[in-house]
Amino acid sequence: MLFNINSNKMFFFFVLIFSTLISISSNSWMGCWIGLEINLLSFIPLISSSKNLMKSEASLKYFLTQSIASINFLFTILLKMILMKNFELNLLISISINSSMMMKMGSAPFHFWFPIIIEGLTWLNCLILMSWQKITPMILLSYYINNNFLFLIMMINTIIGAIGGLNQTSLRKIMAFSSINNLGWMMAAIMISENLWMLYFLIYSIMISLLCFLFHILNIYFINQLFIFNVNFLMKFLLLINFLSLGGLPPFLGFFPKWTIINFMLLKKFYMMSFIFMMMSLITLFFYIRIIYSCILFNYLKLKWFKIFFKNNYLYYTLFFNFISFLGMIISTIFFI
C-alpha cells in the first residue's frame, strides 16, 4: 500500500473533504465558519501521532494558529452583523476577514507557522496542507476582497516565497516556501476570475502531487539524500521536469497559467507587479535547479547494495502524469485555441 490506511483515517479524510464543501456552499458567514472548524478538527487527527513527537508538535502548532485565525474571523463576522448599518467600518472588516483567511492558508505575512508545521508532516499530509486546505480560505477571500490590501499581500507572498526558499536544505521547507510563492499567483488569479484561479489551482495541485508522490516513494526529505540515492536516471529526469514545470518554465504545463495571469496584469497596466512576479519566479527556478543540479550532475557515491524498486503500476501512473506535465503547453494550446 502507498499510504497506511485505516478506518479512522479514512473517516477523518472524508470529513475533511465534506467540511470544505460545507464552507464553500454555505450562504452565510456563520456557515463558512462552521465548515472551517470541522475542517480543522478533521485535519488534526490525520497529522497527529503518538509515536512521532514531530507530528504531535506539528498538530498542536497547527491547532493553535488555526484557532487564532478562526477566532479573528468569528469576531469580525459578529462585528459585521452588529454594525450592519454603519458603513464606515467596512474597510476594517474587509481587511480583518482577508487577514484571517490568509492566516488560515499560511499566506505571508502570517506565514511563520507554515514551514515549521510542514517540517513535521509526512508527504501525504504536506500535499493536503499545500493544496486542499487552501480551497476554503481562497474562496472565502474572494467573497470580500479588499483590492489595495490584496495587491500588497500578493507582492509580499511572491517575494517571501522566493527569498525564503534560498537557504533551505529541507525539501519540505522548500515546498512550503514554493507554496507561499504560488499563493501570490493564486490571489492574482482569483482577482481576475474564479475560473482562472480554478485552472491555476488544478495545475498547481497536479504538479505538487507528482513531486510529493515521487519524494514519498523515494523516501527523500533533504537535499543531501539525493547525493547518495542510487536511483534510476528516469526518476531524476521526472523530478527535473516537475520542478521546472512548478517554476513556470515555458515548454511545461506550469508556464501556461502564469503566462495567462501576466497577460491580464499587463492589460490592466500593473507593470511593476508583473515585473516583481517574473523576477521572483526566476529566483524560485534557481533553487529548484539547485536541487536537480545536485541530483543529476554531481559525482556521488553509488551504494551497490542500496537499490530502490518501483512497482510497475506506480511507475506507469507517474510516467503518464509527467508526460502531461512535459507536453503541457502543446496540450493547453490544443484545448484553449
MILODO-646087 format. One record per residue: residue number from 0; chain; x, y, z of N, C-alpha, C in turn. Coordinates in steps of 0.1 Angstrom, whole numbers. Atoms other than C-alpha are relative to their C-alpha. Layout:
% residues N
  pos  unit     nu     nv     nw    cau    cav    caw     cu     cv     cw
  NUM     A      X      Y      Z      X      Y      Z      X      Y      Z
...
***
This chain:
% residues 337
  pos  unit     nu     nv     nw    cau    cav    caw     cu     cv     cw
    0     A      8    -12      0      0      0      0      9     13      0
    1     A     -8    -12      1     12     35     -8     -1      8     14
    2     A      2     -7    -13     -2     50     25     -6     -9     10
    3     A      6      9    -11    -11     34     58    -15      5      1
    4     A     14     -4      0    -49     35     56     -7     -9     11
    5     A      9      7     -9    -72     26     85    -14      7      0
    6     A     14     -5      1   -109     32     91     -1     14      6
    7     A      0    -13     -6   -103     62    114      5     11     -9
    8     A     -6    -10      9    -80     80     89    -10      2    -12
    9     A      9     -1     11   -105     73     61    -12      9      4
   10     A     11     -8     -5   -133     88     82      3     15      0
   11     A     -4    -15     -1   -114    120     90      3      6    -13
   12     A     -3     -5     13   -103    122     54    -12      5     -7
   13     A     13     -3      6   -139    122     42     -6     12      6
   14     A      5    -12     -8   -149    147     69      7     12     -5
   15     A     -9    -11      5   -120    169     57     -6      5    -14
   16     A      5     -4     14   -134    169     21    -14      6      1
   17     A     14     -5     -2   -171    174     32      0     14      7
   18     A      0    -13     -7   -162    203     55      4     11     -9
   19     A     -3    -10     10   -146    222     26    -13      3     -8
   20     A     12     -2      8   -178    216      6    -11      8      8
   21     A     10     -8     -9   -199    229     36      3     15     -1
   22     A     -5    -14      0   -178    261     37     -3      7    -13
   23     A      1     -7     13   -178    269      0    -15      0     -5
   24     A     14      0      5   -215    261     -5    -10      7     10
   25     A      8     -7    -10   -227    280     26     -5     14     -5
   26     A      4    -13      4   -248    311     21      0     10     12
   27     A     -2     -9    -11   -239    327     55     15     -1      5
   28     A    -14      0     -5   -206    337     71      1    -10     12
   29     A     -1      9    -12   -215    316    102      1    -15     -5
   30     A     -2     13      6   -219    285     79     14     -2     -4
   31     A    -14      1      5   -185    292     64      9     -3     12
   32     A     -8      2    -12   -170    294     99     -1    -14      6
   33     A      2     14     -5   -186    261    110      8    -10     -9
   34     A     -7      9      9   -172    244     79     15      1      2
   35     A    -14     -1     -3   -137    258     87      4     -7     13
   36     A     -3      7    -13   -139    245    123      0    -15     -2
   37     A      1     14      3   -150    210    111     13     -4     -7
   38     A    -12      3      8   -121    211     86     12     -1      9
   39     A    -11      0     -9    -96    220    114      0    -13      9
   40     A      1     12     -9   -109    192    137      1    -13     -7
   41     A     -2     13      8   -107    166    109     14     -2     -4
   42     A    -14      1      5    -72    175     98     10     -3     11
   43     A     -9      2    -12    -56    174    133      2    -15      2
   44     A     -3     14     -1    -62    136    137      8     -7    -11
   45     A     -8      5     11    -47    130    103     15      2      2
   46     A    -15     -3     -1    -14    147    112      6     -4     14
   47     A     -5      3    -13    -11    137    149      3    -15      1
   48     A     -4     14     -2      7    105    160      7      0     13
   49     A     -6      1    -13     16     94    195     14     -6     -1
   50     A    -13      6      2     46     75    180     11     10     -4
   51     A     -9    -10      6     61    106    164     -2     13      7
   52     A      1    -13     -7     68    137    185      0     12     -9
   53     A      0    -11      9     74    159    155    -15      2     -5
   54     A     14     -1      4     38    151    143     -9      6     11
   55     A      9     -6    -11     23    158    177      3     15      2
   56     A     -4    -14     -1     42    191    179     -7      8    -12
   57     A      6     -7     11     30    200    144    -15      1      1
   58     A     14     -1     -2     -6    192    152     -4     10     10
   59     A      3    -10    -10     -5    213    183      1     14     -5
   60     A     -3    -14      6     10    243    165    -11      3    -11
   61     A     10     -2     11    -15    238    136    -13      4      7
   62     A     12     -3     -7    -44    238    161      0     14      6
   63     A     -1    -13     -6    -32    270    179     -1     11    -11
   64     A      0    -10     10    -26    290    147    -14      1     -7
   65     A     13      0      6    -59    279    131    -11      5      9
   66     A     10     -4    -10    -78    286    163      0     16      1
   67     A     -1    -15      0    -65    322    164     -6      6    -12
   68     A      6     -5     13    -75    327    127    -15     -1      1
   69     A     15      3     -1   -110    312    134     -6     10     10
   70     A      6    -10    -10   -115    335    165     -1     14     -6
   71     A      0    -13      6   -105    365    145    -11      1    -11
   72     A     10      0     10   -128    355    117    -14      1      6
   73     A     13     -1     -7   -157    349    141     -3     13      6
   74     A      1    -14     -6   -151    382    159     -4     10    -11
   75     A      3     -9     11   -152    400    125    -14     -1     -5
   76     A     14      2      5   -184    384    113    -11      5     10
   77     A      9     -5    -10   -201    392    146     -1     15      0
   78     A     -1    -15      1   -189    428    144     -8      5    -12
   79     A      7     -4     12   -202    430    109    -16     -1      1
   80     A     14      1     -3   -236    417    120     -6     10      9
   81     A      4    -10    -10   -238    441    149     -1     14     -7
   82     A     -1    -14      6   -227    472    128     -4     -1    -15
   83     A      4      2     14   -245    462     96     -3     14     -7
   84     A      5    -12      7   -259    497     90     12     11      0
   85     A    -11    -10     -1   -226    515     98     11     -4    -11
   86     A     -9      3     11   -206    516     65     15      5      2
   87     A    -13     -6     -2   -176    534     80     11    -11      3
   88     A     -9     10     -4   -161    502     93      2    -11    -10
   89     A     -1     11     11   -163    482     60     14     -3     -4
   90     A    -14      2      4   -126    488     52      7     -9     10
   91     A     -6      7    -11   -115    475     86     -5    -15      0
   92     A      6     13      0   -139    445     84      6     -9    -11
   93     A     -5      8     12   -127    435     49     14     -4      2
   94     A    -15      3     -3    -90    437     60      1    -11     10
   95     A      0     10    -11    -98    416     91     -4    -13     -5
   96     A      5     13      6   -117    389     71     11     -5     -9
   97     A    -11      5      9    -89    388     45     12     -5      8
   98     A    -12      4     -8    -62    386     72     -2    -14      6
   99     A      3     13     -7    -79    357     90      0    -11    -10
  100     A     -1     10     10    -82    338     57     14     -3     -4
  101     A    -14      1      3    -46    345     49      8     -8     10
  102     A     -6      8    -11    -36    331     83     -4    -14     -1
  103     A      5     14      2    -57    300     76      8     -7    -10
  104     A     -6      8     11    -39    292     44     16      2      0
  105     A    -14     -2     -1     -4    303     55      6     10     -9
  106     A     -5    -11      9      0    334     34      8     10      8
  107     A     -8    -11     -6     26    360     41     -9     12      2
  108     A    -10      0    -11     29    380     64     -4     -9     12
  109     A      5      9    -11     11    353     85      5    -14     -3
  110     A     -5     13      5     33    325     71      9     -7     10
  111     A    -11      6     -8     56    318    100     -3    -14      5
  112     A      4     13     -5     37    287    112      2    -11    -11
  113     A      1     10     11     36    271     77     12     -9     -2
  114     A    -12      9      2     72    259     71      3     -9     12
  115     A     -3      8    -12     76    248    107     -9    -12      1
  116     A      9     11     -2     45    227    107      2    -11    -11
  117     A     -2      9     11     52    212     72     12     -9      3
  118     A    -12      7     -4     86    201     86     -3    -13      8
  119     A      3     11     -8     69    177    109    -11    -10     -6
  120     A     10      8      6     45    161     84      5    -10    -10
  121     A     -3     10     11     45    131     60     -3      7    -13
  122     A      3     -6     13     44    138     23    -14      1     -4
  123     A     15     -1      3      7    130     20     -6     12      8
  124     A      5    -11     -8     -1    154     48      5     14     -5
  125     A     -6    -12      6     22    180     32     -9      4    -12
  126     A      8     -2     12      2    176      0    -14      5      3
  127     A     14     -5     -4    -32    181     17      1     14      5
  128     A     -2    -14     -6    -19    212     36      3     10    -11
  129     A     -4     -9     11     -4    227      4    -11      2    -11
  130     A     10     -1     11    -34    220    -19    -14      1      6
  131     A     14      0     -4    -68    210     -4     -3     11     11
  132     A      3     -9    -12    -65    232     28      0     15     -5
  133     A      0    -14      5    -62    263      6    -13      4     -7
  134     A     12     -3      8    -95    259    -12    -10      9      7
  135     A     10     -8     -7   -119    272     15      5     14      2
  136     A     -4    -14     -2    -98    303     25      0      8    -12
  137     A     -1     -8     13    -92    313    -11    -14      4     -5
  138     A     13     -3      5   -129    311    -20     -7     10     10
  139     A      6    -10     -9   -140    329     12      7     14     -1
  140     A     -8    -12      3   -113    355      4     -6      7    -12
  141     A      5     -6     12   -129    361    -30    -14      6      2
  142     A     13     -6     -2   -163    370    -14      1     14      5
  143     A     -1    -13     -7   -150    401      4     14      5     -2
  144     A    -14     -4      3   -118    413    -14      2     15      3
  145     A     -5    -14     -1   -100    445     -4     11      1    -10
  146     A    -10      0     11    -81    452    -36     13      5      4
  147     A    -13     -6     -3    -54    475    -24      8     -8     10
  148     A     -7      9    -10    -46    453      6      5    -12     -6
  149     A     -4     13      7    -45    422    -16     12      2     -9
  150     A    -12     -3      9    -21    439    -41     13     -1      8
  151     A    -12      0     -8      4    444    -13      3    -14      5
  152     A     -2     14     -5     -1    409      1      5     -9    -11
  153     A     -5      8     12      4    393    -34     15      2     -2
  154     A    -15     -3      2     38    411    -38      8     -6     12
  155     A     -7      6    -12     48    401     -2      2    -15     -1
  156     A      0     14      2     39    365     -9     10     -5    -10
  157     A     -9      4     11     59    362    -41     14      2      5
  158     A    -14     -3     -4     90    379    -25      4     -9     11
  159     A     -4      9    -12     90    359      8      1    -14     -5
  160     A      0     13      6     82    327    -11     13     -3     -7
  161     A    -12      2      8    112    332    -34     12      1      9
  162     A    -12     -2     -8    137    345     -9      2    -10     12
  163     A      0      9    -11    127    322     20      5    -14     -4
  164     A     -5     13      4    135    291      0     14     -1     -4
  165     A    -14      0      5    170    301    -10     10     -8      9
  166     A    -10      6     -9    189    289     21     -5    -13      7
  167     A      6     12     -6    168    258     28      7    -13     -5
  168     A     -5     13      4    182    222     28    -11    -10      1
  169     A     11     10     -1    149    205     37    -10      2    -12
  170     A      9      0     12    127    196      7    -14      4      4
  171     A     14     -3     -5     95    200     28     -1     16      1
  172     A      0    -14     -2    105    236     37      1      7    -14
  173     A     -1     -5     14    114    243      0    -14      0     -6
  174     A     13      1      6     80    231    -10    -10      9      7
  175     A      8     -9     -8     64    252     18      2     14     -6
  176     A     -3    -13      5     81    284      5     -5      2    -14
  177     A      5      1     13     72    274    -30    -15      2      0
  178     A     14     -2     -1     36    272    -19     -4     14      4
  179     A      2    -14     -4     38    307     -3      1      8    -13
  180     A     -2     -7     12     51    320    -36    -12     -2    -10
  181     A     12      3      9     23    303    -56    -13      6      5
  182     A     12     -7     -6     -2    318    -32     -2     14     -6
  183     A      0    -13      6      7    352    -46     -6      0    -14
  184     A      6      2     13     -1    340    -81    -15     -4      1
  185     A     14      4     -1    -33    324    -69     -9     12      3
  186     A      8    -12     -4    -45    356    -53     -2      9    -13
  187     A      1     -8     12    -38    374    -86    -10     -6     -9
  188     A     10      7      8    -58    347   -104    -14      2      4
  189     A     14     -1     -6    -88    349    -81     -5     15     -1
  190     A      5    -13      2    -89    387    -85     -4      2    -15
  191     A      3     -1     14    -90    383   -123    -13     -8     -3
  192     A     12      7      2   -116    355   -124      1    -13      8
  193     A      0     13     -8   -126    324   -104      4    -12     -9
  194     A     -3     11     10   -123    302   -135     16     -1     -1
  195     A    -15     -1      1    -86    313   -139      6     -6     13
  196     A     -5      6    -13    -80    305   -102     -1    -15      0
  197     A      2     15      0    -95    270   -106     10     -7     -9
  198     A    -10      5      9    -73    264   -136     14     -1      6
  199     A    -13     -1     -6    -42    276   -118      1    -10     12
  200     A      0      9    -12    -51    256    -86      1    -15     -5
  201     A      0     14      5    -57    224   -106     13     -4     -5
  202     A    -13      3      6    -24    226   -125     10     -1     11
  203     A    -10      0    -11     -5    235    -93     -2    -13      9
  204     A      3     12     -8    -22    206    -74      6    -12     -7
  205     A     -5     12      8    -12    181   -102     15      0      2
  206     A    -14      0     -1     24    193   -101      6     -3     14
  207     A     -5      3    -14     29    192    -63     -4    -14      4
  208     A      4     14     -3     10    158    -62     11     -9     -5
  209     A    -11      8      6     36    144    -86     13      0      8
  210     A    -12     -2     -8     65    158    -66     -1     -7     13
  211     A      1      7    -13     52    146    -32     -1    -15     -2
  212     A      1     14      3     44    112    -47     14     -6     -2
  213     A    -14      4      2     80    109    -60      8      0     12
  214     A     -8     -1    -12     95    121    -28     -4    -11     10
  215     A      5     11    -10     73     96     -8      6    -13     -4
  216     A     -5     14      3     83     65    -28     15     -1      0
  217     A    -14      0     -1    119     76    -28      5      1     15
  218     A     -3     -3    -15    117     84     10     10     11      1
  219     A    -10    -11     -1    136    117      5     -6     12      7
  220     A      4    -12     -8    133    146     29      9     12     -1
  221     A    -10    -10      0    165    165     25      8      0    -13
  222     A     -8     -1     13    187    177     -5     12    -10      0
  223     A    -12      8      0    218    158      7     -3    -15     -2
  224     A      4     14      3    198    125      4      1     -3    -14
  225     A     -1      2     14    199    130    -33     14     -4     -5
  226     A    -14      3      3    237    126    -33      2    -15      0
  227     A     -4     14     -2    237     90    -21    -11     -9     -6
  228     A     10      9      5    205     77    -37      3     -5    -14
  229     A     -3      7     12    213     52    -64    -13     -3     -8
  230     A     13      2      7    180     58    -83      2      0    -15
  231     A      1      0     14    170     53   -118      1     14     -6
  232     A     -1    -13      6    180     82   -141    -13      5     -5
  233     A     13     -4      4    145     83   -154     -8      7     11
  234     A      7     -7    -12    132     92   -119      6     14      2
  235     A     -7    -13     -2    158    120   -117     -5     10    -11
  236     A      5     -8     11    146    133   -151    -15      4      3
  237     A     14     -4     -4    109    132   -139      0     11     11
  238     A     -2    -11    -10    120    153   -109      3     13     -6
  239     A     -4    -13      7    137    178   -132    -12      6     -7
  240     A     11     -5      8    106    181   -154    -10      6     10
  241     A     10     -5     -9     83    186   -124      4     13      7
  242     A     -5    -12     -6    105    212   -107      0     12    -10
  243     A      0    -11     10    109    232   -140    -15      4     -3
  244     A     14     -4      2     71    230   -145     -6      8     11
  245     A      5     -8    -11     64    242   -110      6     14      0
  246     A     -6    -14      1     88    271   -116     -5      8    -11
  247     A      7     -8     11     69    281   -147      9      2    -12
  248     A     -9     -1     11     95    274   -174     -9     -3    -13
  249     A      9      0     11     79    278   -209     -5    -13     -6
  250     A      7     11      7     75    244   -226     -9     -9      9
  251     A      7      9    -10     60    228   -194    -14      6      3
  252     A     14     -4     -3     24    229   -181     -1     11     10
  253     A      0    -10    -10     32    252   -152      1     14     -5
  254     A     -2    -13      6     40    281   -175    -13      6     -5
  255     A     12     -5      6      5    283   -190     -8      9      9
  256     A      8     -9     -9    -15    297   -160      8     13      3
  257     A     -8    -12     -3     14    321   -151      0     10    -12
  258     A      0     -9     12     15    334   -186    -13      7     -2
  259     A     14     -6      1    -23    340   -186     -1     11     10
  260     A      1    -10    -10    -20    359   -153      8     12     -3
  261     A     -9    -12      4      9    381   -165     -7      8    -12
  262     A      7     -6     11    -11    388   -197    -11     10      5
  263     A     11     -8     -6    -41    401   -176      6     12      7
  264     A     -6    -11     -7    -18    421   -154      5     11     -9
  265     A     -5    -10     10     -2    438   -184    -11      8     -6
  266     A     12     -7      6    -36    446   -199     -6     10     10
  267     A      5    -10    -10    -46    463   -166     11     10      4
  268     A    -11    -10     -3    -12    482   -166      6     -1     13
  269     A     -7      2    -13      2    466   -134     14     -4     -4
  270     A    -13      3      5     37    468   -148     10     -4     11
  271     A     -9      2    -11     56    469   -115     -3    -14      6
  272     A      3     12     -6     37    440   -101      4    -12     -9
  273     A     -3     10      9     42    419   -132     15     -2      0
  274     A    -15      1     -1     80    427   -130      4     -8     12
  275     A     -3      7    -13     81    415    -93     -3    -14     -1
  276     A      4     14      1     62    383   -101     10     -7     -9
  277     A     -9      7      9     85    374   -130     14     -1      6
  278     A    -13      1     -6    117    382   -111      0    -10     11
  279     A      1     10    -11    106    361    -81     -1    -14     -5
  280     A      1     14      6     97    332   -104     14     -4     -4
  281     A    -14      4      3    134    333   -116      7     -5     12
  282     A     -7      5    -12    146    330    -80     -5    -13      4
  283     A      5     13     -4    123    301    -73      6    -11    -10
  284     A     -6     10      9    136    284   -105     14     -3      3
  285     A    -14      2     -4    171    290    -92      1    -11     10
  286     A     -2     11    -10    166    269    -61     -6    -13     -3
  287     A      5     13      6    146    242    -80     12     -6     -7
  288     A    -11      5      8    175    239   -104     12     -5      9
  289     A    -11      4     -9    200    237    -75     -3    -14      6
  290     A      3     14     -5    182    206    -62      3    -10    -10
  291     A     -2     10     11    182    189    -96     15     -1     -4
  292     A    -14      0      3    218    200   -102      8    -10      9
  293     A     -6      9    -10    229    182    -70     -3    -14     -3
  294     A      6     13      2    208    152    -80      6     -6    -13
  295     A     -3      6     13    219    147   -117     15      2     -3
  296     A    -13     -3      6    253    164   -123     12     -4      9
  297     A    -12      2     -9    274    158    -92      4    -15      0
  298     A     -6     13     -1    297    128    -89     -2     -5     14
  299     A      4      4    -14    283    109    -59      3    -14      2
  300     A     -3     14     -4    290     77    -41    -12     -9     -4
  301     A     10      9      4    270     48    -56      1    -12     10
  302     A      0     12     -9    260     22    -30     -6    -12     -7
  303     A      5     11      8    257    -11    -48    -11     -8      6
  304     A     10      8     -7    237    -27    -21    -13      7      2
  305     A     12     -8     -3    212      1    -19     -8      3    -13
  306     A      7     -3     12    186      0    -47    -15      2      4
  307     A     14     -3     -3    150     13    -49     -7     -6    -12
  308     A      8      7     10    125     -8    -68    -14      6      0
  309     A     14     -5      1     92      6    -81    -10    -10     -5
  310     A     11      9      5     60    -13    -85     -4      5    -14
  311     A      2     -5     14     51    -12   -122    -12     10     -1
  312     A     11     -9      2     17      4   -117      3     14      5
  313     A     -4    -13     -5     32     33    -96      8      7    -11
  314     A     -9     -6     10     58     38   -124     -8      5    -12
  315     A      8     -3     12     32     38   -152     -9     13      3
  316     A      7    -12     -4     10     64   -133      8     12      0
  317     A    -10    -11     -1     40     86   -126      4      5    -14
  318     A     -4     -3     14     51     84   -163    -11      7     -7
  319     A     11     -6      7     17     92   -176     -2     15      4
  320     A      2    -13     -5     12    123   -154     12     10     -3
  321     A    -12     -8      4     48    135   -161      0      3    -14
  322     A      1     -2     15     41    131   -198     -9     12     -2
  323     A     10    -11      1     11    155   -193      8     13      3
  324     A     -7    -12     -4     34    180   -175     10      4    -10
  325     A    -10     -3     10     61    177   -202     -6      6    -12
  326     A      6     -5     12     38    183   -231    -12     10      3
  327     A     11     -9     -5     17    208   -211     -4     11    -10
  328     A      3    -12      8     20    238   -234     -7     -4    -13
  329     A      6      5     12     12    217   -265    -15     -4      2
  330     A     14      4     -4    -19    202   -248     -9     12      2
  331     A      8    -12     -4    -31    235   -234     -3      8    -13
  332     A      3     -8     12    -28    252   -268    -11     -7     -9
  333     A     10      7      7    -49    225   -284    -14      3      6
  334     A     13     -1     -7    -76    228   -257     -5     15      0
  335     A      5    -13     -2    -77    266   -255      1      9    -12
  336     A      0     -9     12    -75    278   -291    -14      5     -2
***
